[in-house]
């Protein structure tokens, strides 16, 4: 008996990457991205891809998108014609876009990739959460307040540093001009005394 998703031994075979969870706003489009690494170039004749949907982690999987030589949408009544393949297998990208997301689209999306001569089938899954409204605004206000206070604090620090620098620079200039004055005074003293020249 072979398991349904044989896990590739570490360092061998392919690796399939997908974000563990994606949130989408009801009625919008969402890209479910899935990419993979393979030591081999993708040959359309051998390459295969399956996207399946599960309502819950132990519910049965329903196949809705397949690639065998070309992309084939299995028209699940659930998705109608809202599924669009937006990946490019030659670039190791097998993502798709789900349009006009509905609350009942929430669930687990599994991405299976096989790219012979890789013997192992790669697999990743994404949990899709559908939001009925945008996340509450107070979260962002907190972020704005924090951002503003940090920003304000930094601005004050920078301002203080600039003032200190300017004050130092002015002091330095004053010292320099004082030195020049004393030097000039010294010169006039020396020149104004004729005795020193005769000795």
Phi and psi in degrees as a GROMACS rama.xvg file:
@    title "Ramachandran Plot"
@    xaxis  label "Phi"
@    yaxis  label "Psi"
@TYPE xy
-101.686  141.256  UNK-2
-65.228  158.321  UNK-3
-63.2322  -43.5732  UNK-4
-118.492  88.4537  UNK-5
-63.4326  126.258  UNK-6
-77.6989  133.234  UNK-7
-72.3919  136.962  UNK-8
-60.4095  144.379  UNK-9
-54.9632  138.774  UNK-10
81.7069  -9.08221  UNK-11
-116.839  159.753  UNK-12
67.2646  -159.986  UNK-13
-104.12  162.012  UNK-14
-122.607  130.845  UNK-15
-111.989  130.149  UNK-16
-118.802  133.982  UNK-17
-153.196  148.134  UNK-18
-65.3101  137.097  UNK-19
-63.0094  -36.0877  UNK-20
-138.112  145.707  UNK-21
-133.125  136.53  UNK-22
-109.763  140.297  UNK-23
-136.044  147.087  UNK-24
-83.533  133.906  UNK-25
-49.4148  129.066  UNK-26
90.6986  -7.40706  UNK-27
-97.9801  178.717  UNK-28
-101.022  147.539  UNK-29
-137.083  139.898  UNK-30
-96.4422  123.817  UNK-31
-98.2784  103.832  UNK-32
-92.3915  138.177  UNK-33
-144.83  124.034  UNK-34
-128.149  163.598  UNK-35
-143.91  158.842  UNK-36
-109.956  138.183  UNK-37
-148.21  147.445  UNK-38
-77.3262  -10.7386  UNK-39
-114.758  150.017  UNK-40
-68.0507  148.442  UNK-41
-79.0133  120.593  UNK-42
-107.591  117.757  UNK-43
-53.9365  -30.8358  UNK-44
-65.3434  -34.8326  UNK-45
-102.203  -27.6427  UNK-46
-62.2867  140.018  UNK-47
-141.511  146.975  UNK-48
-139.127  137.939  UNK-49
-131.659  132.508  UNK-50
-111.034  128.349  UNK-51
-124  159.606  UNK-52
-122.182  138.766  UNK-53
-130.166  134.873  UNK-54
-70.3102  -34.8693  UNK-55
-144.906  168.688  UNK-56
-61.565  -29.4267  UNK-57
-109.296  15.9494  UNK-58
-78.9427  162.908  UNK-59
-76.0663  153.139  UNK-60
-87.8732  138.437  UNK-61
-113.59  124.783  UNK-62
-78.0317  128.28  UNK-63
-128.689  -10.7676  UNK-64
-147.011  133.495  UNK-65
-141.968  146.531  UNK-66
-124.015  113.725  UNK-67
-137.508  101.516  UNK-68
70.694  -40.9453  UNK-69
-149.24  169.465  UNK-70
-78.5392  137.075  UNK-71
-131.61  122.839  UNK-72
-88.4736  124.494  UNK-73
-84.9839  111.073  UNK-74
-71.6634  85.1863  UNK-75
-72.3853  135.951  UNK-76
-55.1288  -33.275  UNK-77
-54.1472  -45.0242  UNK-78
-102.191  -14.9569  UNK-79
54.5685  -130.693  UNK-80
-107.695  35.4927  UNK-81
-90.3767  -2.34872  UNK-82
-98.0285  126.819  UNK-83
-129.268  124.809  UNK-84
-73.4527  120.122  UNK-85
-119.32  12.5132  UNK-86
-90.6532  -174.741  UNK-87
-147.934  96.2397  UNK-88
-53.5506  -34.7684  UNK-89
-61.0244  -25.4433  UNK-90
-103.7  20.9875  UNK-91
59.7503  34.7911  UNK-92
-124.664  122.494  UNK-93
-124.382  35.0802  UNK-94
-72.7703  159.601  UNK-95
-139.746  161.436  UNK-96
-113.308  134.243  UNK-97
-106.352  119.366  UNK-98
-93.1902  155.046  UNK-99
46.2458  60.1999  UNK-100
-56.5274  134.108  UNK-101
-111.158  158.066  UNK-102
-57.2311  -36.4287  UNK-103
-76.1143  -1.8522  UNK-104
-79.5738  -9.86293  UNK-105
-60.394  140.138  UNK-106
154.366  -158.749  UNK-107
-110.896  129.836  UNK-108
-112.737  122.021  UNK-109
-107.495  136.895  UNK-110
-117.711  115.074  UNK-111
-112.582  128.73  UNK-112
-127.963  134.195  UNK-113
-131.211  123.009  UNK-114
-129.276  82.164  UNK-115
-57.2589  149.878  UNK-116
-76.4545  3.95465  UNK-117
-56.9984  127.576  UNK-118
-85.3561  -21.2731  UNK-119
-94.2348  138.789  UNK-120
-86.9452  126.129  UNK-121
-85.0821  154.853  UNK-122
-150.396  140.568  UNK-123
-147.286  154.533  UNK-124
-133.26  150.599  UNK-125
-125.01  133.935  UNK-126
-98.7834  118.83  UNK-127
-96.4739  125.181  UNK-128
-108.127  131.483  UNK-129
-106.796  123.562  UNK-130
-98.9468  140.493  UNK-131
-86.6513  -22.0523  UNK-132
-143.984  165.512  UNK-133
-66.3371  151.064  UNK-134
-53.4823  145.861  UNK-135
-51.7662  143.424  UNK-136
-69.9845  -28.5316  UNK-137
-58.1735  -28.8382  UNK-138
-58.5433  -45.8852  UNK-139
-71.9102  -30.8776  UNK-140
-64.8827  -40.0781  UNK-141
-58.4689  -46.3005  UNK-142
-60.6542  -41.8164  UNK-143
-63.723  -44.4135  UNK-144
-61.5821  -49.0152  UNK-145
-59.694  -48.6562  UNK-146
-57.0627  -45.2844  UNK-147
-65.4967  -42.5284  UNK-148
-67.9626  -41.9232  UNK-149
-62.7839  -46.557  UNK-150
-59.2876  -45.5407  UNK-151
-61.8744  -44.2083  UNK-152
-59.8203  -46.8929  UNK-153
-60.8453  -42.2163  UNK-154
-59.4574  -43.9701  UNK-155
-61.8028  -46.5413  UNK-156
-57.5608  -47.9762  UNK-157
-61.042  -43.3127  UNK-158
-59.6863  -48.119  UNK-159
-58.683  -46.7958  UNK-160
-58.4211  -42.6902  UNK-161
-62.8509  -45.3089  UNK-162
-60.502  -48.291  UNK-163
-57.6883  -45.6521  UNK-164
-60.2552  -46.246  UNK-165
-63.4155  -44.9631  UNK-166
-59.1703  -46.088  UNK-167
-59.1139  -45.365  UNK-168
-61.2036  -43.5144  UNK-169
-62.7122  -44.2601  UNK-170
-58.0859  -45.4579  UNK-171
-60.0055  -44.6064  UNK-172
-62.7287  -42.5558  UNK-173
-60.8532  -44.7231  UNK-174
-60.7191  -44.8964  UNK-175
-60.1029  -45.4861  UNK-176
-66.5911  -37.3891  UNK-177
-60.3019  -45.413  UNK-178
-56.8517  -46.2278  UNK-179
-60.7905  -42.7511  UNK-180
-59.0624  -48.3762  UNK-181
-63.977  -38.1261  UNK-182
-61.8301  -45.4939  UNK-183
-63.82  -41.9161  UNK-184
-59.602  -42.6944  UNK-185
-58.4251  -41.4841  UNK-186
-61.8258  -48.5201  UNK-187
-63.4972  -38.412  UNK-188
-56.859  -51.4986  UNK-189
-59.5342  -41.7634  UNK-190
-76.9643  -28.6455  UNK-191
-78.3696  -2.01761  UNK-192
-111.651  101.041  UNK-193
-71.2018  -20.8744  UNK-194
-58.8509  -41.7272  UNK-195
-62.2879  -30.9665  UNK-196
-70.3449  -32.6379  UNK-197
-79.8871  -29.044  UNK-198
